[in-house]
Amino acid sequence: MNNDHPSVFNFDNSYTKLPERFFSRVTPDRSKHPEMILFNHELAEELGIDDSNPELLTQILSGNKKAVGSDPIATAYAGHQFGYFTMLGDGRAILLGEHIDQTKKRFDIQIKGAGRTPYSRGGDGKATLKAMLKEYVYSEAMNGLGIPTSRSLAVLKTGENVYRERTEDGAVLCRVMPSHLRVGTFEFARFYGTKEELQQLCDYTIKRHFSEIPDDAEDKALLLFEKVMHRQIDLVINWMRVGFIHGVMNTDNTSICGDSFDYGPCAFMGVYDPKTVFSSIDENGRYAFGNQPSILKWNLSRFAEALLPLIDDDLDKAVEIATEKVNEFDSIFDVKFDEVMLSKIGIDEPEKGDIELAEEFLKLIKIHKKDYTHSFNSLRLPDLYRDKPFVLGDEFLDWKKSWVERISRGAGKGHSFSIMERYNPLFIPRNYFVEEALDLAVEGELKKLKTLIYNLQMPYWYDTEMDDSLFEPIGFDQNYQTFCGT
């Protein structure tokens, strides 16, 4: 691969300073006829990535040219998938390097779908255009919602076919993330490496993401666990706030830096039901909407297990310490979750009975099969919904009377509505419209997809252009399934 061209990224490669057990150097497959389908100019500008030469970017992100300073690797990790431990690794993802932006922040630049790696486990390492466009849509939607997430820099067609249930266009997605360190990385270090290598990974993670932890702290591993737990709690509560269902909350998809990532079988819930599942592979509902908090606690318990050798040399004592820390999860989660749910109904200074008021609303919208997002928004924007195909109905009148009386006290309804505006998005990527836009895009018609992405950048403010994608056909979600896209 040529290397005689101007620099596009400001690459560094700190991960390769870890023991070689943690990664394998790889060479991306060449793309036959690469074509840029989507490019995120806003993200490129934000990160100081030079996008002045589209052809060069196309060649680099398709795997055809090696960028200056790039040292492509696939990272090794393990993980619990649907509760079962297995050896994993980047089977179709290649880390080109770590881009340093103008503020000296570090971001992984990774391409997905560029061919096999030593961790592909029989897969072809390729990706379909539809799956990569979906990740672009959902990662940018989460960013617009203000939820920590990986970002999508570009989607490119590779000019070759990929064979799944049918023949599809092959594609590569460029994913940007503060790092791809995950609970599964620590599980790999614990069960396939040495204690010294686990310590090196811990020190590296702290230096990269949690520099506030002192170098000379005696309980660094425990402090790291606490930081990760708080970030993950905040993340999953944000998911619950907007009705997001990740769909595959395995430990290898649980980010150490606290970002959402891996948008395979994800979806947003329409009609409220904690048992909602869309993923075709989640046959028993392990990762249903309402199970996400308990699954997070389970995943964090696996993280604590991986850290045991660093918590104390006496394993029994380490288990006791770690168990005590994990058991703090419920109280921390419950307090933060209650705060967010009260904010969704406009309350920021709780009084006795407020939690019950919020819980009663959720109970009512479940019983009467109401849309989660529309239900909250119709409280503060009744005029908007007056001519729309959604109403709460007379069965909510008594509850609304109590709610109006409650928010009229203190700072008043105007204050409450301003809180609700910040916590309740009007526009989410609804399943029908996402599928419609993706199906058109793979046929070469990108207008609807680009409009959808544009609207998802401003989800909290109403715009008349959103009307065509606010209300999906009634009943569409009942038989809707999502797929991993691998």
Number of C-alpha atoms within 10 A of each C-alpha: 10 9 12 10 11 11 14 19 24 20 22 19 18 12 21 18 10 13 14 12 15 22 21 18 15 17 19 27 16 17 23 12 13 22 18 19 18 17 19 15 14 10 15 16 12 10 21 17 19 16 16 9 10 12 13 18 22 23 20 19 29 32 26 22 19 21 27 19 18 19 19 24 24 25 26 21 25 23 26 20 17 16 14 8 14 15 17 21 25 22 25 24 28 30 28 29 26 26 26 18 17 12 8 9 12 23 21 23 26 26 27 24 28 29 24 23 25 18 21 18 14 10 13 17 23 25 28 25 26 22 22 28 24 21 24 25 24 28 22 23 25 25 17 21 24 14 21 20 25 27 26 27 22 26 27 26 26 28 14 17 17 19 14 11 6 7 11 16 17 24 30 33 28 25 26 23 22 21 23 23 22 21 27 31 27 29 27 23 25 23 13 16 15 12 16 14 18 24 19 16 20 19 18 17 18 20 14 15 19 16 12 8 17 13 11 7 10 11 13 19 22 21 17 20 19 18 18 22 27 14 16 24 22 19 19 22 22 20 21 20 19 22 23 21 26 26 27 24 22 22 27 27 23 27 23 26 22 26 24 24 21 22 24 20 23 24 25 24 25 25 22 22 21 16 13 20 28 27 23 14 16 17 10 9 17 19 26 22 25 18 15 23 22 14 19 21 20 16 24 22 21 18 26 29 18 21 26 23 20 22 22 18 10 11 13 11 13 20 18 12 16 21 14 11 16 18 12 13 20 13 10 14 20 14 10 13 20 17 16 19 22 22 24 25 25 28 26 17 11 12 9 7 9 18 15 11 18 19 13 13 18 19 14 16 20 16 11 14 14 20 20 21 21 22 19 23 22 17 19 20 14 13 10 11 16 11 9 12 11 14 16 21 9 9 11 14 11 9 16 16 10 11 19 13 12 19 19 13 10 11 11 14 18 13 15 22 21 13 18 24 20 16 24 25 23 22 26 30 23 18 20 15 20 20 15 12 24 22 15 15 19 17 10 10 13 17 11 16 21 15 14 24 19 16 21 24 17 18 22 20 13 14 12 7 11 18 11 10 17 18 18 15 10 10 10 11 18 11 7 14 15 17 16 15 16 16
